[in-house]
């Protein structure tokens, strides 16, 4: 699990274009070698959800 945490800490995170500086429900994503990670931008050291690319596409389409 340590390498997973390191991979997330070193990731290039991007905030959703729907997020604003007004607070609220903001998410960030990071493209990793084999997965896409999603986290709450207000809690960058908290948990992240990981999706394989196909599941991430389904997630985005559904949300």
C-alpha positions as CSV (number, residue, x, y, z in Angstrom):
1,X,0.0,0.0,0.0
2,X,3.0,2.4,0.5
3,X,3.7,2.5,-3.2
4,X,0.1,3.4,-3.9
5,X,0.3,6.3,-1.4
6,X,3.5,7.4,-3.0
7,X,2.1,7.2,-6.5
8,X,-0.9,9.4,-5.4
9,X,1.4,11.9,-3.6
10,X,3.5,12.3,-6.8
11,X,0.5,12.4,-9.2
12,X,-0.3,15.4,-11.3
13,X,-3.8,16.3,-10.0
14,X,-6.3,18.4,-12.1
15,X,-9.3,20.1,-10.6
16,X,-12.6,19.6,-12.4
17,X,-13.6,22.4,-14.8
18,X,-17.0,22.5,-12.9
19,X,-15.2,23.2,-9.6
20,X,-14.9,26.8,-8.4
21,X,-13.1,28.7,-5.7
22,X,-16.3,29.1,-3.8
23,X,-16.0,25.8,-2.0
24,X,-18.7,23.2,-2.4
25,X,-18.4,19.9,-4.1
26,X,-15.0,19.9,-6.0
27,X,-13.1,16.9,-7.3
28,X,-9.7,16.4,-8.7
29,X,-8.4,13.6,-11.0
30,X,-5.0,12.2,-11.7
31,X,-4.1,9.9,-14.6
32,X,-1.8,7.2,-13.3
33,X,0.0,4.5,-15.3
34,X,-2.9,2.0,-15.1
35,X,-5.7,3.8,-13.3
36,X,-7.5,7.2,-12.9
37,X,-7.7,8.5,-9.4
38,X,-10.4,10.8,-8.1
39,X,-10.3,12.7,-4.8
40,X,-12.1,15.5,-2.9
41,X,-10.1,18.7,-3.6
42,X,-10.8,20.0,-0.1
43,X,-9.2,17.0,1.4
44,X,-6.1,16.3,-0.8
45,X,-4.5,14.0,1.8
46,X,-7.7,12.0,2.3
47,X,-8.7,8.9,0.4
48,X,-8.9,8.6,-3.4
49,X,-11.0,6.4,-5.5
50,X,-9.3,4.5,-8.4
51,X,-10.9,3.4,-11.6
52,X,-9.5,1.5,-14.6
53,X,-9.9,3.6,-17.7
54,X,-13.1,1.9,-18.9
55,X,-14.8,2.2,-15.5
56,X,-13.8,5.8,-15.3
57,X,-15.4,6.5,-18.6
58,X,-18.6,4.8,-17.3
59,X,-18.4,6.8,-14.1
60,X,-18.1,10.1,-16.0
61,X,-20.9,9.2,-18.3
62,X,-23.1,8.3,-15.4
63,X,-22.3,11.3,-13.3
